[in-house]
């Protein structure tokens, strides 16, 4: 007959990162930020097309949700195309400003241990 002895398990905490490691990580995060910033600027046309597609999908969903009347719905969809160029300009400025930071932080959270 097998018997198990109850042994206490000692949990060893992982050491915190050293200042050198923290500095290295910050430098690498800065590199990621710069690469993403460069990517966003080089792929401006692609990002604007993505914004365009998202606007089309989003505006249709909003109009369908808020305007159930069929004739008013069609009119609203027709009128929704008017502010599209202005939206694209504003959205591009937002993406150019925020994309590198947000993606860098998101990626950092994916590889960070808590």
FIMI-481358 format. One record per atom (N, C-alpha, C): residue number from 1; residue in three letters; chain; x, y, z. Coordinates in steps of 0.2 Angstrom, whole numbers, plus 2048, in hexadecimal, padded with zeros to 3 digits. Layout:
REM FIMI-481358
 num residuo cadena  px  py  pz
 NUM     Ala      A   X   Y   Z
...
//
This chain:
REM FIMI-481358
 num residuo cadena  px  py  pz
   1     Unk      A 804 7FA 800
   1     Unk      A 800 800 800
   1     Unk      A 804 806 800
   2     Unk      A 803 80B 7FC
   2     Unk      A 806 811 7FB
   2     Unk      A 804 816 800
   3     Unk      A 808 81A 803
   3     Unk      A 806 81F 807
   3     Unk      A 80A 825 805
   4     Unk      A 806 82B 806
   4     Unk      A 809 831 804
   4     Unk      A 80B 835 80A
   5     Unk      A 811 838 80B
   5     Unk      A 812 83C 810
   5     Unk      A 810 843 80E
   6     Unk      A 80E 846 813
   6     Unk      A 80C 84D 812
   6     Unk      A 812 852 813
   7     Unk      A 814 855 80D
   7     Unk      A 81A 859 80E
   7     Unk      A 818 860 80C
   8     Unk      A 81A 865 810
   8     Unk      A 819 86C 80E
   8     Unk      A 81D 86E 808
   9     Unk      A 81A 872 804
   9     Unk      A 81D 874 7FE
   9     Unk      A 81F 87C 7FF
  10     Unk      A 825 87D 7FE
  10     Unk      A 827 884 7FF
  10     Unk      A 827 888 7F8
  11     Unk      A 823 88D 7F8
  11     Unk      A 823 891 7F2
  11     Unk      A 828 896 7F2
  12     Unk      A 82C 896 7ED
  12     Unk      A 831 89B 7EC
  12     Unk      A 82F 8A1 7E7
  13     Unk      A 830 8A7 7EA
  13     Unk      A 82E 8AC 7E6
  13     Unk      A 833 8AE 7E0
  14     Unk      A 831 8AF 7DA
  14     Unk      A 836 8B1 7D5
  14     Unk      A 839 8B8 7D7
  15     Unk      A 83F 8B8 7D6
  15     Unk      A 843 8BF 7D7
  15     Unk      A 840 8C4 7D3
  16     Unk      A 840 8CA 7D6
  16     Unk      A 83E 8D0 7D2
  16     Unk      A 843 8D1 7CD
  17     Unk      A 842 8D5 7C8
  17     Unk      A 847 8D7 7C2
  17     Unk      A 84C 8DC 7C5
  18     Unk      A 852 8DB 7C3
  18     Unk      A 857 8E0 7C5
  18     Unk      A 856 8E6 7C2
  19     Unk      A 859 8EC 7C4
  19     Unk      A 859 8F2 7C1
  19     Unk      A 85B 8F2 7BA
  20     Unk      A 861 8EE 7B8
  20     Unk      A 863 8ED 7B2
  20     Unk      A 85E 8EA 7AD
  21     Unk      A 85A 8E5 7B0
  21     Unk      A 855 8E1 7AC
  21     Unk      A 84F 8E6 7AA
  22     Unk      A 84E 8EA 7AF
  22     Unk      A 848 8EF 7AE
  22     Unk      A 84A 8F4 7A9
  23     Unk      A 850 8F6 7A9
  23     Unk      A 853 8FB 7A4
  23     Unk      A 853 8F8 79D
  24     Unk      A 855 8F2 79D
  24     Unk      A 855 8EE 797
  24     Unk      A 84E 8ED 794
  25     Unk      A 849 8EC 798
  25     Unk      A 842 8EB 796
  25     Unk      A 83F 8F1 794
  26     Unk      A 841 8F7 797
  26     Unk      A 83E 8FD 795
  26     Unk      A 841 8FF 78E
  27     Unk      A 848 8FE 78D
  27     Unk      A 84B 8FF 787
  27     Unk      A 847 8FB 781
  28     Unk      A 846 8F5 782
  28     Unk      A 843 8F1 77D
  28     Unk      A 83C 8F3 77C
  29     Unk      A 838 8F5 781
  29     Unk      A 831 8F8 780
  29     Unk      A 831 8FE 77C
  30     Unk      A 837 902 77D
  30     Unk      A 837 908 779
  30     Unk      A 839 907 772
  31     Unk      A 83D 901 771
  31     Unk      A 83E 8FF 76A
  31     Unk      A 837 8FD 767
  32     Unk      A 833 8F9 76A
  32     Unk      A 82D 8F7 768
  32     Unk      A 828 8FD 766
  33     Unk      A 828 902 76A
  33     Unk      A 824 908 769
  33     Unk      A 827 90B 763
  34     Unk      A 82D 90C 762
  34     Unk      A 830 90F 75C
  34     Unk      A 82E 90B 756
  35     Unk      A 82F 905 756
  35     Unk      A 82D 900 750
  35     Unk      A 826 901 74E
  36     Unk      A 821 901 753
  36     Unk      A 81A 902 752
  36     Unk      A 819 908 74F
  37     Unk      A 81C 90E 752
  37     Unk      A 81B 914 74F
  37     Unk      A 81D 915 748
  38     Unk      A 823 912 746
  38     Unk      A 825 911 73F
  38     Unk      A 820 90D 73B
  39     Unk      A 81E 908 73E
  39     Unk      A 819 904 73A
  39     Unk      A 813 907 738
  40     Unk      A 810 90B 73D
  40     Unk      A 80A 90F 73C
  40     Unk      A 80B 914 737
  41     Unk      A 811 918 737
  41     Unk      A 812 91D 732
  41     Unk      A 813 91A 72B
  42     Unk      A 816 914 72B
  42     Unk      A 817 911 724
  42     Unk      A 811 90E 721
  43     Unk      A 80D 90C 726
  43     Unk      A 807 908 723
  43     Unk      A 801 90D 724
  44     Unk      A 801 913 723
  44     Unk      A 7FC 918 724
  44     Unk      A 7F6 916 71F
  45     Unk      A 7F7 915 719
  45     Unk      A 7F2 913 714
  45     Unk      A 7EE 90D 717
  46     Unk      A 7F2 908 719
  46     Unk      A 7EE 902 71C
  46     Unk      A 7EA 903 722
  47     Unk      A 7ED 907 726
  47     Unk      A 7E9 909 72C
  47     Unk      A 7E3 90D 72B
  48     Unk      A 7E3 912 726
  48     Unk      A 7DE 916 724
  48     Unk      A 7D8 911 721
  49     Unk      A 7DA 90C 71D
  49     Unk      A 7D5 908 71A
  49     Unk      A 7D2 904 720
  50     Unk      A 7D6 902 725
  50     Unk      A 7D3 8FE 72A
  50     Unk      A 7CE 902 72E
  51     Unk      A 7D0 909 72F
  51     Unk      A 7CB 90E 732
  51     Unk      A 7C5 90E 72E
  52     Unk      A 7C6 90F 727
  52     Unk      A 7C0 90F 723
  52     Unk      A 7BB 909 723
  53     Unk      A 7BE 903 724
  53     Unk      A 7BA 8FD 724
  53     Unk      A 7B6 8FD 72B
  54     Unk      A 7BA 8FF 730
  54     Unk      A 7B7 8FF 737
  54     Unk      A 7B1 904 737
  55     Unk      A 7B2 90A 734
  55     Unk      A 7AD 90F 734
  55     Unk      A 7A7 90C 731
  56     Unk      A 7A8 909 72B
  56     Unk      A 7A2 907 727
  56     Unk      A 79E 902 72B
  57     Unk      A 7A2 8FD 72E
  57     Unk      A 79E 8F8 733
  57     Unk      A 79B 8FB 739
  58     Unk      A 79E 8FF 73C
  58     Unk      A 79C 902 742
  58     Unk      A 796 907 741
  59     Unk      A 796 90B 73C
  59     Unk      A 790 90F 73A
  59     Unk      A 78A 90B 738
  60     Unk      A 78B 906 735
  60     Unk      A 785 902 733
  60     Unk      A 782 8FF 739
  61     Unk      A 786 8FC 73D
  61     Unk      A 784 8F9 744
  61     Unk      A 780 8FE 748
  62     Unk      A 783 904 749
  62     Unk      A 780 909 74D
  62     Unk      A 779 90B 74A
  63     Unk      A 779 90C 743
  63     Unk      A 773 90F 740
  63     Unk      A 76D 909 741
  64     Unk      A 76F 903 740
  64     Unk      A 76A 8FD 740
  64     Unk      A 768 8FD 747
  65     Unk      A 76C 8FE 74C
  65     Unk      A 76A 8FD 753
  65     Unk      A 765 903 755
  66     Unk      A 767 909 753
  66     Unk      A 763 90F 756
  66     Unk      A 75D 911 751
  67     Unk      A 75D 90F 74B
  67     Unk      A 758 912 746
  67     Unk      A 754 90B 743
  68     Unk      A 74F 909 746
  68     Unk      A 74C 903 744
  68     Unk      A 747 904 73E
  69     Unk      A 745 90B 73D
  69     Unk      A 741 90C 737
  69     Unk      A 745 90C 730
  70     Unk      A 742 908 72C
  70     Unk      A 746 906 726
  70     Unk      A 748 90C 721
  71     Unk      A 743 910 720
  71     Unk      A 745 916 71C
  71     Unk      A 74A 91B 71F
  72     Unk      A 749 91C 726
  72     Unk      A 74D 920 729
  72     Unk      A 754 91D 72A
  73     Unk      A 754 916 72A
  73     Unk      A 75A 913 72B
  73     Unk      A 75F 914 724
  74     Unk      A 75B 913 71F
  74     Unk      A 75F 914 718
  74     Unk      A 762 91B 718
  75     Unk      A 75E 920 71A
  75     Unk      A 760 927 719
  75     Unk      A 766 928 71E
  76     Unk      A 765 925 724
  76     Unk      A 76B 926 729
  76     Unk      A 771 923 726
  77     Unk      A 771 91D 723
  77     Unk      A 777 91A 720
  77     Unk      A 77A 91E 71A
  78     Unk      A 775 921 716
  78     Unk      A 778 926 711
  78     Unk      A 77B 92C 714
  79     Unk      A 778 92F 719
  79     Unk      A 77B 935 71C
  79     Unk      A 781 934 720
  80     Unk      A 782 92D 722
  80     Unk      A 788 92C 726
  80     Unk      A 78E 92C 722
  81     Unk      A 78E 92B 71C
  81     Unk      A 794 92C 718
  81     Unk      A 797 933 717
  82     Unk      A 793 938 719
  82     Unk      A 796 93F 719
  82     Unk      A 79B 940 71D
  83     Unk      A 79B 93E 724
  83     Unk      A 7A0 940 728
  83     Unk      A 7A6 93B 728
  84     Unk      A 7A6 936 724
  84     Unk      A 7AB 931 723
  84     Unk      A 7B2 934 723
  85     Unk      A 7B3 939 71E
  85     Unk      A 7BA 93C 71D
  85     Unk      A 7BD 93F 724
  86     Unk      A 7B8 943 727
  86     Unk      A 7BA 946 72D
  86     Unk      A 7BC 941 733
  87     Unk      A 7B8 93C 733
  87     Unk      A 7B9 936 738
  87     Unk      A 7C0 933 736
  88     Unk      A 7C2 932 730
  88     Unk      A 7C8 92E 72E
  88     Unk      A 7CE 933 730
  89     Unk      A 7CD 939 730
  89     Unk      A 7D3 93E 732
  89     Unk      A 7D4 93D 739
  90     Unk      A 7CE 93E 73D
  90     Unk      A 7CF 93E 744
  90     Unk      A 7D1 937 747
  91     Unk      A 7CE 932 744
  91     Unk      A 7D0 92B 746
  91     Unk      A 7D8 92A 744
  92     Unk      A 7DA 92C 73E
  92     Unk      A 7E1 92B 73D
  92     Unk      A 7E6 92F 742
  93     Unk      A 7E4 935 744
  93     Unk      A 7E8 939 749
  93     Unk      A 7E8 935 74F
  94     Unk      A 7E2 932 751
  94     Unk      A 7E2 92E 758
  94     Unk      A 7E6 928 757
  95     Unk      A 7E6 924 752
  95     Unk      A 7EA 91E 751
  95     Unk      A 7F1 920 751
  96     Unk      A 7F3 925 74D
  96     Unk      A 7FA 927 74D
  96     Unk      A 7FD 929 754
  97     Unk      A 7F9 92C 758
  97     Unk      A 7FB 92E 75E
  97     Unk      A 7FB 928 763
  98     Unk      A 7F6 924 763
  98     Unk      A 7F5 91F 768
  98     Unk      A 7F7 918 767
  99     Unk      A 7F7 916 760
  99     Unk      A 7F8 90F 75F
  99     Unk      A 7FF 90C 762
 100     Unk      A 805 910 761
 100     Unk      A 80B 90D 763
 100     Unk      A 80B 90C 76B
 101     Unk      A 808 910 76E
 101     Unk      A 808 910 776
 101     Unk      A 804 90A 778
 102     Unk      A 7FE 90A 775
 102     Unk      A 7F9 905 777
 102     Unk      A 7FB 8FE 775
 103     Unk      A 7FE 8FD 76F
 103     Unk      A 800 8F6 76D
 103     Unk      A 806 8F4 771
 104     Unk      A 80B 8F9 773
 104     Unk      A 811 8F7 777
 104     Unk      A 80E 8F5 77E
 105     Unk      A 80A 8F9 781
 105     Unk      A 808 8F7 788
 105     Unk      A 804 8F0 787
 106     Unk      A 800 8EF 782
 106     Unk      A 7FC 8E9 782
 106     Unk      A 801 8E3 781
 107     Unk      A 806 8E4 77D
 107     Unk      A 80B 8DE 77C
 107     Unk      A 80F 8DD 782
 108     Unk      A 811 8E3 786
 108     Unk      A 815 8E2 78C
 108     Unk      A 811 8DE 791
 109     Unk      A 80A 8DF 791
 109     Unk      A 806 8DC 796
 109     Unk      A 805 8D4 794
 110     Unk      A 806 8D3 78E
 110     Unk      A 806 8CC 78C
 110     Unk      A 80C 8C8 78E
 111     Unk      A 812 8CB 78F
 111     Unk      A 818 8C7 791
 111     Unk      A 81A 8C9 798
 112     Unk      A 816 8CD 79B
 112     Unk      A 818 8CE 7A2
 112     Unk      A 815 8C9 7A7
 113     Unk      A 819 8C7 7AC
 113     Unk      A 816 8C3 7B1
 113     Unk      A 814 8C7 7B7
 114     Unk      A 80E 8C5 7BA
 114     Unk      A 80C 8C8 7C0
 114     Unk      A 80D 8C5 7C6
//
